[in-house]
């Protein structure tokens, strides 16, 4: 009984809550899970070393923080047992405290039984495993196949050409479509975009693109000036490297305008024993669930837009946590809003 | 139109501040009413401004800090009007203070990027409405508690507070309780949204962590009031300190720490 008194004391609550507050502030201010050299660079040798030694580089998974959470839960449990009769007098307060206990319990279930990881898939390929956040590989009880990956845009990427007449500085700008030609009437030239190089390099066989990443965008142009045609490369990142011939009457500058992504979509299929059992197109905020595993659209690889980046999650704590959330809202509303009246 | 409305709102809040501050020099019963009327008009104009942005952008005007702060300001005034209505006008002398804080907020908003951008994929969800509105309403209630706290701590210098101290202390607690409930709802809806968008309801993202810090602080403050009897100036001090956490969670995290809420 004496132990219960100690554990349920309000003084212990203030101690635990204040220490939790301090722990969260430390974890909120100090960058978490950064490489050791970053802490040495940020805080110097002495304090940077202390950050790593005292678990401040990963506060929320450290033993001392877990211990603090466990102690807070014990305090709350003891309080709820000690004051269970208050359920009749102040039901809202009692329910709110029990709700937080459910959330703590959900946290324990999550820590012990949940799986969170990621799965990069290329269109047309399948996988029966995924990589956990700790780097290990986990099996899936089925096979997941990426049929197709697509990106929708609010506004697609644009290739904008700025042409300037050398003699008087007259300037005109137009967007050019790939394989399309645009006429710059006042200046008197026609420009056709022949090929787009998202990440331009000079390969063994001439100009090429390293990958799909828009890191060094370049255009190969066919320029017709007074009936004379010439080929020319223009580079968005290097406007002065333009290969304009000495006798040309105008200069061309290339501006690459990135597209605004609206949504990215993965068409997924689940196979079990060689048979397709499910197909769904997922996008951000619209996952697919099968046998407790959920697949979320997380992103894509800008270097290879056939790759879809999926997040995988299996978390049995969710019902417990949501129960805690619901009870907490009801309990607090009951506790605070039960007596309407004058302020 | 938006520029005109923004200037109109600013002008009305300025008028509300000046006219209601002048009310302190008079003794008649209705001396704060003209300023309060200007404040209500400014609030209505701000509502129209937000509504127009909603119509023009095609999504809720809560997608960046410019929009969310305008909404928070609108919500703070709505909470004030609610408490004013419930107090049978006993709090109308607070209108110069609310107008002053509104002016400061409008000044800060004018420094933010007002460009309307299409929604990034993560924000294309119905959860945006409930998560951001409840969180901003919570911050708005805490802002009112902060304002009340400042006035209560200055009571020795303000003759007008005097006998209204009890009503002000009650306003502090009601605002705090309302803010706490709304912040709880904001955190919970954010967690449910995160679970449906990323598969994890809690990732210790800096915004989540600082929202939790704010929540723990106000939980301690409420316990101190309920179990240790911290009222009036002591509770006012807590409300001022708590608002420091609110401001850091809302502003500081975005500029000083990177995370999933970098667009917020």
HADDOCK unambig.tbl for C-alpha pairs under 7 A between the chains (distance, minus, plus):
assign (segid A and resid 17 and name CA) (segid B and resid 216 and name CA) 6.93 0.50 0.50
assign (segid A and resid 21 and name CA) (segid B and resid 213 and name CA) 5.83 0.50 0.50
assign (segid A and resid 21 and name CA) (segid B and resid 216 and name CA) 6.61 0.50 0.50
assign (segid A and resid 24 and name CA) (segid B and resid 209 and name CA) 6.58 0.50 0.50
assign (segid A and resid 24 and name CA) (segid B and resid 213 and name CA) 6.37 0.50 0.50
assign (segid A and resid 25 and name CA) (segid B and resid 213 and name CA) 6.95 0.50 0.50
assign (segid A and resid 28 and name CA) (segid B and resid 206 and name CA) 5.73 0.50 0.50
assign (segid A and resid 28 and name CA) (segid B and resid 209 and name CA) 6.05 0.50 0.50
assign (segid A and resid 28 and name CA) (segid B and resid 210 and name CA) 6.58 0.50 0.50
assign (segid A and resid 262 and name CA) (segid B and resid 120 and name CA) 6.24 0.50 0.50
assign (segid A and resid 262 and name CA) (segid B and resid 121 and name CA) 5.74 0.50 0.50
assign (segid A and resid 263 and name CA) (segid B and resid 121 and name CA) 5.18 0.50 0.50
assign (segid A and resid 284 and name CA) (segid B and resid 121 and name CA) 6.08 0.50 0.50
assign (segid A and resid 284 and name CA) (segid B and resid 122 and name CA) 6.00 0.50 0.50
assign (segid A and resid 284 and name CA) (segid B and resid 197 and name CA) 6.01 0.50 0.50
assign (segid A and resid 285 and name CA) (segid B and resid 122 and name CA) 6.70 0.50 0.50
assign (segid A and resid 285 and name CA) (segid B and resid 125 and name CA) 6.63 0.50 0.50
assign (segid A and resid 285 and name CA) (segid B and resid 196 and name CA) 5.90 0.50 0.50
assign (segid A and resid 285 and name CA) (segid B and resid 197 and name CA) 4.15 0.50 0.50
assign (segid A and resid 286 and name CA) (segid B and resid 197 and name CA) 6.81 0.50 0.50
assign (segid A and resid 296 and name CA) (segid B and resid 197 and name CA) 6.78 0.50 0.50
assign (segid A and resid 296 and name CA) (segid B and resid 198 and name CA) 6.05 0.50 0.50
assign (segid A and resid 296 and name CA) (segid B and resid 199 and name CA) 6.71 0.50 0.50
assign (segid A and resid 298 and name CA) (segid B and resid 198 and name CA) 6.98 0.50 0.50
assign (segid A and resid 311 and name CA) (segid B and resid 198 and name CA) 6.94 0.50 0.50
assign (segid A and resid 313 and name CA) (segid B and resid 199 and name CA) 5.63 0.50 0.50
assign (segid A and resid 325 and name CA) (segid B and resid 188 and name CA) 6.44 0.50 0.50
assign (segid A and resid 329 and name CA) (segid B and resid 185 and name CA) 6.86 0.50 0.50
assign (segid A and resid 332 and name CA) (segid B and resid 181 and name CA) 6.45 0.50 0.50
assign (segid A and resid 333 and name CA) (segid B and resid 181 and name CA) 6.97 0.50 0.50
assign (segid A and resid 336 and name CA) (segid B and resid 177 and name CA) 6.30 0.50 0.50
assign (segid A and resid 342 and name CA) (segid B and resid 86 and name CA) 5.45 0.50 0.50
assign (segid A and resid 342 and name CA) (segid B and resid 87 and name CA) 5.23 0.50 0.50
assign (segid A and resid 343 and name CA) (segid B and resid 83 and name CA) 6.81 0.50 0.50
assign (segid A and resid 343 and name CA) (segid B and resid 86 and name CA) 6.29 0.50 0.50
assign (segid A and resid 343 and name CA) (segid B and resid 87 and name CA) 5.17 0.50 0.50
assign (segid A and resid 343 and name CA) (segid B and resid 167 and name CA) 6.46 0.50 0.50
assign (segid A and resid 343 and name CA) (segid B and resid 170 and name CA) 5.81 0.50 0.50
assign (segid A and resid 343 and name CA) (segid B and resid 171 and name CA) 6.00 0.50 0.50
